[in-house]
Amino acid sequence: MMKHLLFIFSLMCAMAASAQTTASSAFTSAPADVFPLLDKNTRLDMVDYYNSGLKTPSANRLEGRSSITSLSPESLTVKLSDSSSAQVALLTAGRDTVIAVVSTVATPGLDSTLKFYDTSWRALPVAKYFTAPIWDDWVTSGHDISEVTSYAPFMLASYFIDPSAGTLTMTNNLSSFLDEDMYTQIAPALYPTLTYRWTGKKFAK
């Protein structure tokens, strides 16, 4: 009986913690390996600066400057360095909250990766929540994949999650990587963006 009551109490505490999670609290409570450039105190300062309407950048561990560029209860975007940024987005999954972290780097075209965590920052299997698009998804009707891959062996795409709309938008950034004439050749064969929708369980086409 006591074990049963303790389980119920633990579950209620977990649900309460999940309900109180915001993008800023997730950002400041993240373990060091999620945001290795920023220690916890720096992240707390960054949130305070943004909420105070200040554009003061914060020093990161590479002696560069970092700053929050947008913030809402469900989403936070941070410029980590001149060539990298990240987004923390909260997604509702039944009674749980899933934390999605988009990491974007300039290669030089912007390219993103996506990871998922629970509210205690335990890593969740990416494949459960998202399957990255393949060439078949990017190539428009009436065109052959070989038209594209002969010029571009890989796709560069940046991600943005809009929790309020429940969407994940992927933007084709090959134009920033390929020569202008080369990209002009393949542009008609590629979608400029792809949008996936959050079903409550995963992002789906």
C-alpha positions in Angstrom: 0.0 0.0 0.0 2.8 2.4 1.0 4.6 1.7 -2.3 1.4 2.3 -4.2 1.0 5.7 -2.5 4.6 6.6 -3.1 4.2 5.8 -6.8 1.1 8.0 -7.1 2.8 10.8 -5.2 5.9 10.6 -7.5 3.6 10.6 -10.6 1.8 13.7 -9.4 5.1 15.5 -8.7 6.3 14.6 -12.2 3.1 15.9 -13.7 3.2 19.1 -11.7 6.9 19.7 -12.8 5.9 19.1 -16.4 3.0 21.5 -16.2 5.3 24.2 -14.8 8.0 23.8 -17.4 8.5 26.8 -19.7 11.0 27.2 -22.5 13.2 29.5 -20.3 13.1 27.1 -17.4 14.1 24.3 -19.6 16.9 26.3 -21.1 18.3 27.3 -17.7 18.0 23.8 -16.2 19.6 21.9 -19.2 22.7 19.9 -18.4 26.0 21.2 -19.6 26.3 18.8 -22.5 23.2 20.3 -24.1 24.6 23.8 -24.2 28.4 23.4 -23.7 29.1 27.0 -24.6 27.0 28.4 -21.8 27.1 27.6 -18.1 23.9 27.7 -16.0 24.5 31.2 -14.5 25.2 32.7 -17.9 21.9 31.2 -19.2 20.0 32.6 -16.2 21.5 36.1 -16.9 20.6 35.8 -20.6 16.9 35.1 -19.7 17.0 38.1 -17.3 18.5 40.4 -19.9 15.8 39.4 -22.5 12.9 39.8 -20.1 14.2 43.2 -19.1 14.3 44.3 -22.7 18.1 44.5 -22.8 20.1 43.4 -25.8 23.3 42.8 -23.7 25.2 39.8 -25.1 26.7 37.3 -22.7 30.2 35.9 -22.9 30.4 32.2 -23.8 33.1 29.6 -23.1 34.8 30.3 -26.5 35.1 34.0 -25.6 32.4 34.8 -28.1 29.1 36.4 -27.5 25.7 34.7 -27.1 22.2 36.1 -26.7 18.5 35.1 -26.7 16.8 36.3 -29.9 13.2 35.2 -29.2 11.3 33.9 -26.2 7.8 32.7 -25.4 6.5 30.3 -22.8 6.8 27.4 -25.4 9.9 28.4 -27.4 13.3 30.0 -26.9 15.8 30.8 -29.6 19.4 31.6 -28.8 22.3 32.7 -30.9 25.2 30.7 -29.5 27.9 32.1 -31.8 28.4 33.8 -35.2 27.9 30.4 -36.8 25.5 28.5 -34.5 22.2 28.8 -32.9 19.6 26.7 -31.0 15.9 26.5 -30.3 14.2 25.0 -27.3 10.6 24.1 -28.0 8.0 22.5 -25.7 5.6 19.9 -27.2 2.6 18.4 -25.5 2.4 14.7 -25.7 -0.6 13.5 -23.8 0.0 14.4 -20.2 3.7 14.7 -20.8 5.9 17.5 -22.2 8.6 16.7 -24.7 11.5 19.2 -25.0 12.7 19.5 -28.6 16.1 21.0 -29.2 17.1 22.3 -32.7 20.8 22.9 -33.2 21.8 24.8 -36.3 25.2 25.5 -37.7 26.5 27.4 -40.8 28.3 25.0 -43.1 28.2 27.7 -44.7 24.5 27.0 -45.6 22.5 26.6 -42.4 21.9 23.0 -41.4 20.0 21.7 -38.4 19.7 18.6 -36.2 16.9 17.7 -33.9 16.9 16.0 -30.5 14.3 15.2 -27.9 14.3 15.1 -24.1 11.8 14.6 -21.3 11.4 17.4 -18.7 14.2 15.9 -16.6 16.5 16.2 -19.6 16.7 12.5 -20.2 17.4 11.8 -23.9 14.4 10.3 -25.8 14.8 8.3 -29.0 14.7 10.6 -32.0 13.2 8.0 -34.3 10.1 7.8 -32.0 9.3 11.5 -32.7 10.8 12.4 -36.0 12.1 10.9 -39.2 14.3 13.3 -41.2 13.2 13.8 -44.8 15.1 12.0 -47.6 15.6 13.2 -51.2 12.3 11.7 -52.2 10.6 14.2 -49.9 12.5 17.2 -51.2 12.3 16.5 -54.9 9.2 18.0 -56.7 6.8 16.0 -58.9 8.0 15.4 -62.4 11.7 15.6 -61.5 14.2 12.8 -60.9 16.4 12.6 -57.8 19.5 12.2 -60.0 18.9 15.8 -61.3 19.6 17.1 -57.9 22.2 14.6 -56.5 24.5 15.2 -59.5 25.0 18.7 -58.2 24.3 18.3 -54.5 25.3 15.0 -52.7 23.5 16.1 -49.5 20.8 18.4 -48.4 21.3 21.4 -46.1 18.2 22.4 -44.2 17.4 24.6 -41.2 14.6 23.7 -38.8 12.1 25.8 -36.9 9.4 24.6 -34.5 6.3 26.6 -33.9 4.7 25.0 -30.8 1.6 27.1 -31.0 0.9 26.0 -34.6 2.3 22.5 -34.0 4.6 22.7 -37.0 8.2 21.9 -37.8 9.3 23.8 -40.9 12.4 22.8 -42.7 14.0 25.3 -45.1 16.1 24.3 -48.1 19.4 26.1 -47.8 21.3 24.6 -50.7 21.4 28.1 -52.4 23.8 29.2 -49.7 26.1 26.3 -50.4 26.1 25.8 -54.2 27.3 28.2 -56.9 24.4 30.4 -58.1 24.4 29.0 -61.6 24.5 25.5 -60.3 21.6 26.0 -57.9 19.6 27.6 -60.6 19.8 24.3 -62.5 18.2 22.3 -59.7 16.0 24.8 -58.0 12.8 23.8 -59.9 13.3 20.2 -58.8 13.3 21.1 -55.1 10.7 22.3 -52.6 11.9 25.5 -50.8 10.4 24.2 -47.5 8.8 21.2 -46.0 6.3 21.3 -43.1 5.6 18.5 -40.7 2.9 18.6 -38.1 2.9 17.5 -34.4 0.3 14.8 -33.9 0.7 14.7 -30.1 3.0 11.8 -30.6 5.4 12.7 -33.3 6.1 15.1 -36.2 4.5 13.7 -39.4 4.2 14.7 -43.0 
